[in-house]
Amino acid sequence: MAQKATIYKVELSVSDMDRHYYETHKLTVAKHPSETDERLMVRILAFALNAHEQLEMTKGLSTDDEPDIWQKSLSGELELWVALGLPSEKVVRQSCGKADAVVIYCYGGRTAEVWWDKIKNSTTRFNNLQVVNLSENETSELANLADRSMKLQVNIQDGEVMVSVDDRIVYVNPVKWKSADQ
């Protein structure tokens, strides 16, 4: 019998001084049976970094043709495609063709570096693609914050991120490997 997703209730308060965005989102996040706490927390962090009233989690791992997070316009156009991990060159190309903007949050330390070295030259033609690396130590620390019911506070200023739950704080410094040219 297939395992079912584990449901996480997240109250995510975002204070993004860089974008002047201040809002609290109540999220119900389904953690796929094969998903780690680290990936779950990276997904929530990616949501916070791109927070918008129309941003939403998708079916993610259980669907091949959807990103982990997306933002659609009121008329249904795909404005933002947010993917996690180390997608293939083909997936990157398809994503860039489907959405106005694509952000990939890669993590995993040396594995992510090897992936980027392999595909970076093929991504130069995509003006709507941004690639952001998250350090292995920071994503491991984020995984330790995972809980079935969380009140997360995410503060973003000058590109630096502070994630806090109760009295526990994790600092994350996302590194842009590729910026969108738009």
N, C-alpha and C positions, 0 to 999 in steps of 0.2 A: 504494500500500500504506500502510495506517495505521501511524503511528509507535507504538511501544510505550512504556509507562511506564518511567521510569528508577528503579531501586531504590536507596534510601538506607538505610544501616544506622546507627542512632542509639542511642548509649548515653546516656540522659537521666537525670542525677542531679538530683533536685528536693529542695531544702531550703526549705520554706515555713514560715517562723516564724509567719506570721499564722494559718495553719490547723494548725500543729504536724504537718505531714506531711513525712516524710523517707524517700525511696525512690528506687531506681534502676530505670528502665524500659528494657528492650531493645526498641527499635522497629524494624520494617521498614516504611519509608514509601515508597509508590509515588508518584513525581512524574509527574503527567499531562503529556503532551507540550505542552499549552497553559499549564501552570502555570509561573509564574516562581519564581526562587529566593526572592524576597521573600515570595510567598504560601506557599511551602513552609515557610519559617522562621517565619512568623506562625502557621501550623498547628501547628508543633512548640511554639512559645511558648504558644499557646492550650491545648495538651495539658498543658504544665507548670503553667499557672495553674489548671487544673481537675483536676490529677492525682489519681487514685483507682485502686484496684486493679482496678475494673471498667470504667474508661474505655478506649475503643478508637477507633482511626481507622476511618473507613468508606471506601466507594468514592469518596466526595466528589464531585469534578467530573464523574465519569463516570455519576453517578446523580442524577436530579432530586429524588427524594423522600427522600433521606437527607441529614443534615447532614454536616459535615466530620469531626466527632467526636461520639460519643455515649456515654452511660452507661446501661446497662440494669440493672434489679434482677435478682436471681437467678431471679425468676419471670417475667422478660421485659418488665416495664413499663419504659417509656422515662422515666428519671429526669432526664436532662440532654441537651439538644440544643445543640451548639456550632456556630455558623455563622460563616463569614468573609466579609468583603467588604461589599457593599451590596445586600442582598436586597430584593426588591420588597415592597410592603405586603402583598400577597396571601401571599407566602411567610412573612413574619413572622407573620401571622394563623394560617396553617396550622400553623406550628411551635409556636406557643403553645398550640394545641389538642391537639397530639400528645404534648407532654412536660410533666413537672412543672415543669421550669425550662429557660429558654432564655437563652443568652448569645450575643450577636452581637459579634464583634470586627471593627470597621470600621477601615479604613486608606485612605490615598490623599490625605491633605491636604485641599485645598479641595474636591475631589470628594466626600469623605466628609461635609464640613460641609454642602454643598448637599443631599446625600441626606438627612441627618438633619433639616435644616430642612423638607424636603418631607414626611417621614413622622412626625415626632415627635408631632404632635397626635393621630394615629390610633393611637398606641401606649399612650396613657395608661390605657386599659382593661385592659391586660395586666399583672396583678400578678406574673406569673411571668417577665417579660422584663427582662433586663439588657442595656444597650448600652454597650460599652467602645470608646473610640477610641485608636488607636495612632498616634503622630506619624509623619509621612512620613520625617523624618530618621532616626528610630530604626529603622523597618522597613527602610529602605535600608541602614543599617549592619548589621542582622541578616542581610540577603541576602548580605553579604560574608563571613559566617561559613559559608555553605553548602558542604558537601563530601560526597562520596558515602559517606564513613565518618567519623562525628563522635562525639566524646565531649563532650557538652554538660553544663555545670554551670549550673543555674538556682537562684539564691538570691532569695527573696521575703521582704521585711520592710517593714512599714508601707506596703504597697501599691506599693513600689518594687521593681523587678526588675533583677537583674544576671545577664546571660547571658555565660558565658565558654567559650571553646574554646582550649585551650593557654594562650598568653599574651595572647590577644586578648579584650577585654571590651567589651560593649555594655550600656549602661544604658537601661532602658525604664521610662517612667512612664505606665502606662495611666490614662486619664481616663474616669471613669464619666459617661456622658451620661444614662443612666437606670439607676436601681437597681430591683431586684425588691422588691416590697412585702411579700414573704413573710418 
